[in-house]
Amino acid sequence: MRIFLATLLTLLAVNLYAYTVKSVKYEGMVHMSESVASRMLKFEIGDNVDDKMIDESIKSYFKQGYFEDIWVDLDEDGILTFHFKEKPLISKIELKGWKENDTEIRDSIIQIKVGALYDEKKLEAAKKRIIEAINQEGKIDSVVEILKERLDNGSMHITFLVNEGAEIVIKELAYSGVSGLETENFDEIIANKQREFMGWLWGRNDGKMKVEDLAYDPLRIRDIYMQHGYLDIDVNEPFVKVNFDNYTADMSYQIKEGEIYTISAITIEQQEHVIDDTLIKEQIQLEVGKAFNVQTFRDDSQRIKTLIADLSYAFVQVVPDLKKDKENKTVEVVIKVIPGDKVKIRNVIISGNNRTLDRIIRRELYLGPGDMYSLTDLTDSRNALGRLGFFDGNTIEEKRVDNKNIDLIVKVKEAPTGNIQLGGGYGSYGGILISVAVDDRNIWGSGINVGVKAERSELTSNYSFNISNPRLNDSDFSGNFSIYTSDYEYDDYIVMSDGLTLGTGHRFTRFVSGYIGYGYSNNSYDIDENSTYYNDPYYENYGKSSITLSVKFDNTDDFYLPRKGFTFSQSFENAGIGSDAKFFKSGTSFGAYKGFEEYLGFDLIARYKAKLNYVKEMGYLPIAERFYLGGIGSVRGYESYSLAPTIEDLDEEDGVRRVGGEYSATNSLEFSFPLVPKAKMRLVTYLDWGYIGTTEDSRDDYLVKNISRGGVGAGLEWFSPVGPIQLMFSKPLGEEEGDKTAAFEFTMGQRF
């Protein structure tokens, strides 16, 4: 701080202690208004002012953080002028040498934005945060330089130049005092592990130290022991010896196991009796006479909490009390239930829905203003919003108003639900292709799904329109309508189809819905008289008129990427109402989803999917209504619809003609891993297996009646700006001569 008081010193010669200020002026002040500055003065206009009062005023201004320098002068007319030199603005911030293109890191670690005032202390604090963040990655001896450049316009260009230190690799990890458990149990849950042979290989442990987890690893080891009844377990902080010559480390744990405690009794203590104890005991999986397991106890506590919270006790607490008998190595488990007061929902506030209408969100909530609180209803509401597929994520916060009222704050993050595609391409079969498609699952935020598609190539054309509303007039009824026309030209025949479908559904419970629909299509073949297909019964023109009934169960938590829950659907189609095609068809599908992040520390998702289909001819079963396998959704590694029973046909390229199956079954096991979370990219590995066959034996020229094939591979799942995309790279299993395999496939818009 520098203060120029030349004029003041002259005046002091006349008046040694004070002088009268008749008015105050401000020069060079931009970021603070004169009215605010006036209120911060330590004196009033007309007061007798001394140097101390002036100095206190200047200090107040400096505390605002806007100024580099302040000085004053006082003229002979009593006008006191404050002169300000403001700090320059920061017009550019760069991070070089570490996370250069990561804007999120720059915002969260540096915490200085373009347009902020230049401040040395804030720059030094940002420098320390960068070093701390790098240290958390297991790198030491990092250096950060701050380069400062004043630009021609007076603003500052700041560059954080980072020289990352070296990573510490755990060369050896030892445990002392372990006898009751195998150390391999610890390696599954701790973050800092010993480097494995060929640790650089994907799937192997590279041994890189994770500094931020050093304090938590002992707790993880302790938890493993408590899952096996070791209630006296003591795990010290790890001893780490670092060799700075080659940046390797030796780590060791000192562990005192103690003895295994068995459960002698389980006691329920309700602070206020709100539910029968027997109902609480039904939620308990711990058993008297067996070793105590802390994880089972946690699960029991959560089930008890849900049970009580569903009775409107939103603030219920389930508190454990373990009464150990060290002499007999037994433990009495006392479960204390503190219910609190019954709670009512005062208000439900929706936020983050810039596009989707409030009512579309509210109709999925099972709690509203005036309702009594229920934890299950709250959980089901979160999952229902996730199943819409309209949002990247959602949370429902419970804001406590008082002991008997809460507000629910529903926060959603909109996701792209529609896109307009204008595309073209060239195929070896269809030639030049032009495609225009408009599709939106949540048009204008109304919850209505509308799609229009037009494709045209040299050999194919496909035009369609569909619209569906899952909640007609916000009710539990749904409705849909679609219409289409298509032409497909093959070597010596053309398939032409025109049709429409319409139907309605009803949601019976939160997870169960039913549907009834009607569909009609007219299908015809234009076949060259010289073709082998001419007068072939498989290629007769036919009309199809059918009724479809279906029921579906879905309690998953997300539409595109579920991490928990099941799906099950069963459909029946009966064709033959005033049409040529007469058959009965059944379709069954099942899906199970499980996320393992809470167990493994990263977002691994396991999926199992199965389908079972059957069709029975009731007069005439067209070839197009039979089943075919291959491709995404059935058996990857084989071309779409290429797996089916075949008959001999020498005019076909491979000497056989696929005529479809009457029954099929597929199984798929998938594991999805986070790849680039910020880009919403995931890696998926999978194993598919399918079976398809026919009972038809009226023709003697069947070459293959039953086929069993599999596929294994990996792919990319990407929530791209135009919708979810899957890129799959597959290897066929059980391949036989004549099979049509596919090493790469992709699809867009499907549930993962």
N, C-alpha and C positions, 0 to 999 in steps of 0.2 A: 504494500500500500504506500502510495506517495501522495502527500497533500501540499499543495502550493498555497502558502498563506502570506505572500509578500505584502499584499494590501492590508491584511489583518495585522501584521506586525507593525506596520506604520501607524495604524489606528491605536494599537496597544500602547504606543508611546504617549498617546493623548489620554486614553482610558485604559489603564493597566489590566483591569479584570473583566470588563464587559462592554458590549456595544449593542445598539438598538438595531434590529432587523425590521425594515419597513416592508420588504417584499422578498419573495424567493422565486428564482428562475431555475429551469433545468435544461441543460444542453447535452445532446448526444444520447438521450435515453429513448429506447425503442421498445424493449420488452416489458416495461412497466409503465403504467399510466401516471400522469402527474398527480391525479387525485389520490392514488394509492401512496405515492411517494410523499405527499403532503401529510398523510395520516401517520407516516412512520417517523416524522420529525420529532425530536425530543424537546421542542419548544413551539410557541405560537408566534404568529406575526405580531410585531410590536413589543415582544419580550426583550429584555436585556439578555444577550446571549454571550456565553464565554466559550473558550476553546474546547472545554470538556464536553459541552452540549453539542457542538459541531462534530466532535470526534465520535460521540455515541450515535449520532444520526448516520454518519458515514459507515460505521460498523453494521448498523441495521441494514443498510443497502447492500453491503458486501455479503451478508448472510443469505441474500436471495439467490446468489450463485450466478447472476447475469453479467457481472462486470469484472474486467481486468484491472481497471484503475478508476479512481474517483478523486477529484480535487475541487477546491472551492476558491472563490475570490469574492471580496466585498468592496463595492465602490463607495465613493464619498456620499452618495445619496441614500445609503442604507440598503441597497439591493444586493442580496446574497445569491450567488450563482453556483449551482452544483454542476460540475462537468463530469460526464461519464464516458468512459471508453469500454464499450461492451465486448464480451467475449465473442470470438468469431463463431460462425455456424459450421458444423461438420457437413460437408456436401457429398463426401464419398468415404465409404468404409470398405476396406478389403481385408480378406483373410487369406494368407498365402502359406503354403507348406503343410496345411492340415485342414481337412474338411472345406476345401476352397469353394465348392459349389453347393454347399449345404446351407441354405438360407435359414433353416430351422435352428441349426447349431449357432449360427451367427446371432440370431435373435435371442436364443435362450442362454448362451454363454457370454457373449460380448455385452448384450443388454444395452447397447447404445445404438440409436437409430439415426439415419440420415435426417438432418434438420435440427438435431440437438446442439446445444451449446458446447463448445470445446471446454473440457474440464480435465485437468491433469489427474486428479484423484480418481475420477471415473475410469480413465484409461488404465491406470495402474491396477485398479480393482478388476478390470476386464482381463488384464494380463495374468493376474493371479488365477482367475477362474479358468482361463485356457490351460494353464499349466496343471491345475488340479484335475481338469477333465481328462487331459492326456495321461496323468498319473493313474486315473481310474481305469484306463485301458491297459495298465500294466507296463507302461513305459516310463523310464526314469531319465534324469539328466536332460530334460527338455529345456530349450531356450526360446524365449519370445522377445523379439525386438519391436518397438513401436516407432515406425517411421512417420514423421509429421511434415507435411508440405503445405505452405500457405499459397493458395492460388491467386491469380490476378484479381479475381473479384472479392478477395479478402476472406473467403471461406477456407476451411481446412480439409485436406485429403489425408485420411489416417489409414495406415497399413500395418496390420499385425503380421509380422514376418516370423513364422514358426519353424524351428528346427527341432523335429521330433527326436526324442531320446530313443533308446533301445528298449525292446521288449524283454521282460524277464521270463525265462523258460524254467519251469520246475523240473529239475533233473531227477530228483529223488524225493519221494514222499513216504515217510515212515510213521508207524503208529506204535505206541508203547502202552502196554497194559491191556491189550485186547485179547480176550480168550473166549467170551461167550458168543460173539458174532464173528462173521467173516468180514474182512476189510473190504471185500468186493461190494458189500452192501453200501458202504460209504461212497464208493466211487460213482454209484448211480445217482447220488443226490448232491454231492458237493460240487462247487464251481471250479475250485482250484485242484487240478489233478496232475499226476505225474505224466510227463510226456511218454507216449507210446512209441514203439518202433514204427517207423514210417509215419510219424504223426502228421506230416504234411498231406497225407492222403485223405480224401473226403471220407468222413465217417470215423476217422481215427482221432485221438485226442492229441492236440499239438502242444499241450503243457503250458500254454501262455498264461501268465498270472493275471488274475482279475482282482485287482486291489480292493475294489469296492465290496467284494464278497468275502474277504478274509475274516471280517467280524461276524459274518453270518454262517460260515461253514461249520464252526463248532456247534452252533444251535441246530443245524441240520443233522449233524452226527448225534447230538443228544436226543433229537426227536426220534431217530431210528431206534435208539436204545429204548426209549419210553414206549415205542410201539411193541416192544418185546417184554415189557414189564420191569425194566431196570429203572426204578424210581429214584435211586440214590446216585445215578450216573453223574459224573463230573468230568467235563471236557475242557481242558485249558485252551487259551488262545494259542494258535500255532506258533512255534518258534521257526523263524525264517532266517536263513543264513545266505546272503547274496554274494556271489563272486562277481565283482565289478569288472574283472578282466574280460570275461566272456558273457556276462549278463545271464548267468544261470543261478538257480537257487536250490537249496536243500530245505525241505520243510519237515517238521515232525510235530506230532500231537502226543500229549500226555493224557491218558484216559484212566479214570478209576471207575470201574463198572459197577461194583456193588452186587447185590443179589436180585433175583427175580421175585417180584411181589405178585401173589395171587389174590384174587378178589374174595374177601370174606363176606361182604354184604353190600347191597345197593339200597340206599335210602333216599326217599323223596321228601323234601321239605318245601312246602308252599308257604310263602310269607302270608299270602291271603288265598284261601281255598277257592279256586275258580274252576277247577275241573277234577274229575275223579282220578285218583292216583293210578288206578288200573289202566286208564287210557294213556297216561304218561309212560307207564312201564311197557306198554305195547310198542313204544318207539325205541326202546333200549335194546341194543344188540350185545352189550357187555354181559358176561355170564359169571355167576358166582362159581368159584372153584377153578377158574381159568386165569391165565396171566393177564394183567392189566394192559390195555392197548390204548394209548392216548389218541390215536387217529379214530378208533371206533368211538371213543368218548366224545370227540369233536362232532362226529356225524350224529351221534345220539343227541347231543346238545342242540344241534341245528334242527333236527326233526322235532324236538320238544319245543324249541322256540317257535317254529312254524305252526305247530299245533296250538300253542297259546295265542300267538299273534293273529291267527285266523279267527279268534274269538274277540277281536278288536283291541287287544292289548298290544299296541304298537311298540311300546317301550319296554317290553318284557326283557328280563335278564335271566339267563341261566348260568349260575355261578357254581363252579366245582369246588368241592372240599374233600381232599384226600387225607383220610385219617390213617396214617401208617402205624403198623405194629412192627417195629424194627426187630423185635426179638423173634417173632414167629414169621416174619417176612410176608405179612398179609396187609391188605388195605381195604378199608371201608370207603366206598364211593358214595359221597353225600352230594346229591344234586339239589341245589337250592334254586327255587323258582320265585323270582320277584316280579309279579305281573304288572305293577303300576296301575294306572287308570285306563278305562276303556276310552278309545280315541275315535273321533269322528273326522271325516274329511270336510274341511271348511271350504276349500276352493281348489280347482284344478287349472293350472296356468300352462298354456302351450307356448313354446318358443322355438325359434330356429326354422320354422316352416315358411320359408319365403314363397313357396309355390303351392304346396299342398294345403287345401282348405282345412280349417280347424276341425270341422265336423267329421272329416275323413279320419282324423286322428282320434277324436273323442269317441267315435263309434266303436273303436277297437279297445277302448279302456273298460275294464270291469269295475272301476271305481269312479264315482262322480261326487260332486258337492252334496253333502248331507248323508252320504253312505258311511257306514261303520267300517273301520279299517280292517283289511285282511291281507296278510303277507302273501298268501297264495294268489289272491286276486291281483296284487301288485306285480308279482313275478310273471303271471300269465299275461298281464297287460304288456309288459316289456317284450315278451316273446311274440305276442300278436302283432305288435308294431314291426318287429323284425321280419315276420313272415310276409308282410306286405311287399317287401322288396323295393320300397320307395326311398329308403334312407340308408346312408352309410353306417349309421349307428344311432342309438337312442339311449337315454337315461331318464329315470324318473326319480327325482330327488324328493326326500321327505323333509319339509321345512317345518320345524316345530313352532307352533304358535303359542301354546300353553300345554299343560298336562293332559288336556282333553281334546285338543284340536291340532290338526296339522294341515298344511297346504302341500299339494303335490305339484312339483315343477317338472313338466314333461319337456325335455330338450331333445330335439331331433336334428340330424344333419342331412340335408337333402342330397340325394344321389341322382345321377342322370337316369331317367326311366324311358326316355325316347330318343330317337335319332332319325335323321333323314339321310338316306344313302342314295347316291347316284354313282353307279359303277359300270364298268365294262370289262371285258376280257376276251380271251380266245382259248378255245378248247380243241383238242385233237378230234373230238367227236362232234361237238355242237357248233364249232366255228366261232364267229364273232358273237359275243353276248353283251347285251345292254340291259341293265337292271336299275329300276327305280323303286325304292321302298320307303314308306313312312310308317313308323311303329312307335307307339307310346303306351306304356302300361298305366300311366297316370296322367292322361291328357288334361291340360289346364288345371292340374291339381285336383281333379274331380274323383280320382280312383277308378275311372273308366278306362278300359283297354281298347284301343283302336289301332288297326293295322291295314295298310293298303300296299299292295305289291304288284309290280308289273315287270316281267322279264320277257325278253325276246332275243332269240338267236336264229341262226340259219335253219336249225332243225327243231327248235322247241319254242313254246310260248306258254306263259303261265300268268294268269291275272287273278287276284283274289282280294276280298275285302272281309274284315271281321271286326266285330265289336262285342264287348262283353262288359257286364257290370256285376261285380261280386256282391254288391249290397244295393239292391233295387230300393230306391227311396229310403236309404239308410236302414233297411230292414234286414232280416236274416235270409231273404230270398235273393237269388242271383238269376241272371239271364244272359243268353249269348245268341248271336246270329252270325253266320258266315256264308259267303257265296264265292264260287270259284269256277274257272274254266281253264282248261289246259290241253295242249297238243304236244305229243312226243313222237318224233319221227325216227324209226329205227331203219335197218338196212332195207327191208322190203315190206314193212307195214307201219301204219301210224295208229297211235292210241289217242283217242279224244275223250275227254271227261268234262262233264258239267255237273255241278251239284250245289247243294246248300245244306246247312245244318242249323238247327235252332233248339233251344232247350232252356230249362230252368232248374235251379237247385235250391236247396234249403240247408242252412246250418242248424243242426239239431242241438249240438253242444259246442263248447269252446273248441273242441278238436275234431268233431265228427260232422261231416256234411254229406248230403246225398244229392243225386242229380238224375234227371230224366230228360232225354233228348230224342229228337227225330232227325234223321238224315235221309236225303234222297240224292242219287246221282245217276246220270245216264252215261254209260261207257260203251264206246264203239271202236271197232277196228277197221281200218281201211287197208286191206291186204291185196297185194299183187296176185293175180290169178296163177302166175307161174311159181309163186312162193310155196315152199313146203308147209307153211303155216295155213295155206288156204284150206278151208273146210276142217281145220284142226279144232276139235271140241274145246281145247283150252283157250281158243281165241274167238269165242262167240260173243256177239254184242249182247249186252245185258243192262237191265236197269236194277238199281238197288234201292230198296225202301226199308229202313230198319228203325227199331226202337232200342235205345240204350239206357240201361239202368246202372248206376254206380254208387258206391259209398267210399268215403275217404276218411282216414284218420291222420292227423298231422299235429304233433305237439313240439315241432322243432322251434328253434329260437331265431332263425334267419331264413330268408327265402333263397338267396344265392349260395351262402356259405354257412350252413348250420354247423354248430359245434356240440349240440346235444339234442336228444329227442329221437323220435321214430316217425316214419311215414308208412302207411299201409293203405292200399286201395284195391278194390275188387269191382270189376265191371262185367256186365252181361249184355250182349248185343244179339237181338233176334231180327233176322232179315227175312223178308218174304211177304210183306204186306202189300199185295198188288204189284209185285215186281218179279223179275226173272230169278234173281239170286235168292236162294233159300238156304240159310245156314244158321247155326247158333255158335256164338263165340264167347269165350271167357278170358279175361285178363286179370292177373294178380301181380301186384308189385309190393316190394317191401324195402325199406331203407332204415339203417341205424347209423347214428352219428355220435361221435364222442371226441371232445377236446381234452388234451392232456397238459395244457399249459400250467395248471396248478400243481401238477405232479412233477413235470420235467423242467419247468422254467422257460419253455418256449412254446409257440403256438402250433403244436402238432395236432392234426385232426385225423382220426381214423373213420373210414366209411365202409359200410357193407351194404350192397344193393343186390336185389334178386328179383327176377321176373319169371312168371310162369304163364304160358298162353296155351289155349286149346280151342280148336274149331271143329265142329261136326257138321257134315253135309246133311241138309234136310231136303234136298231136291236138286240144287245146283250150287256148287261152290266155285266161283271164279278164281282164276289163278292169282289175280291181284289181291284177293282176300286171304290168301294163305300166308304163312309166316316165312320170314327170311332173316338170317343173322349176318353179322359183319358190320364193322364200323363203330363209331362212338355211340354208346348207349346199349351195345350188346357185346360183341367180341371184337376188341381192337386188335389190329394186326392183319385183318382181312378186309377186303373192299366191302363197302356197304352193300347189303342185300345179296352178297355172293355165296353165302353158305345156305344150302337147301338141298333136299332130295333132288336127284337128277335122273333124266332118261337119255337114251342115246339119240343124238341128232348130229349127223355128220356135216350138216350145213353150218353148224355153229363153229366158231373159231377153235374151241377146245373139244369139239366132238360130243358135247353133252348140253342138254337144256335143263335149266333149273326150274322146277315146277312148284316149289314151295312145300312147306311142311304143314302138318295138321296139329303139331304140338311143338313147343320149344321151351327151354329153360335156360336162364343165364344167371351167373353169379359174378360179382365183382368186389374185390377187396382193394381199397385205396388208402394211401397215407399221403397227406398234404402237409408240406413244410413251408414256413415263411422263407421267401427268397430275398425280395426287396420290399420290405413292408411299406416304405414311403411311396413306392410306385404301385402298391397293391398287387405285387406279383408273388406267386407261390409256385413251388415245385411239387409235383404230384408223381408218385410211383404207384403202379397198379398191376394186378393180376386178374385177368378175365378168364372165365371158362363157360362154354355154352354147349347145349345139346339140342338138336332138332331132328325130327323124324316124321314118318307118315305110316299110317296103318293101311293105306290103300294098296290093294294087290290085284286090282282088276286088269292091270297092264303087265305084260310079261317083259317089257323092255326097261324096267327100272334097273339102273346100274348101281345107284346108292340110295338106300331108303333111310338110313340113320347116320347122322354126322355128329361128331364130338370134336370140338376144337377149342384152343385157348390162345391167349395172348398176354404178353408181359411187356412193360415199358415204362417210360417216364414222359412227363409233359409239363407244360407251363399253363398256369391258371392266372389270368390277368384281368383285373377290373379296369379296362381301358376307357377312355373318354366316350367311346361309342357303344359301350356295353361290355359284359363279361365275355372273354374270349378264351378258348381252350386250344392249345397246340399240342398234339400228341405224337410221340415217336414210339413205334411199337415193333415188337418182334413176335411173329406167330409161333404158337406152340402146337405140336401135333400136325404140322403141315404135311399134306400129301400131294402127289402129282395131280396137276390140273387146278389146284387151289389158286384163287386170285388174292394175292397178299397186298397189303398197303403198309408202307413204312412210316408214312406221315399223313395226318388228318387234322382238320381244325373245324371248330364250330363256334357259333356266336349266339349269345342270349340265353343259354341253357343254365339250369341250376347245376352247381358243382357237386 
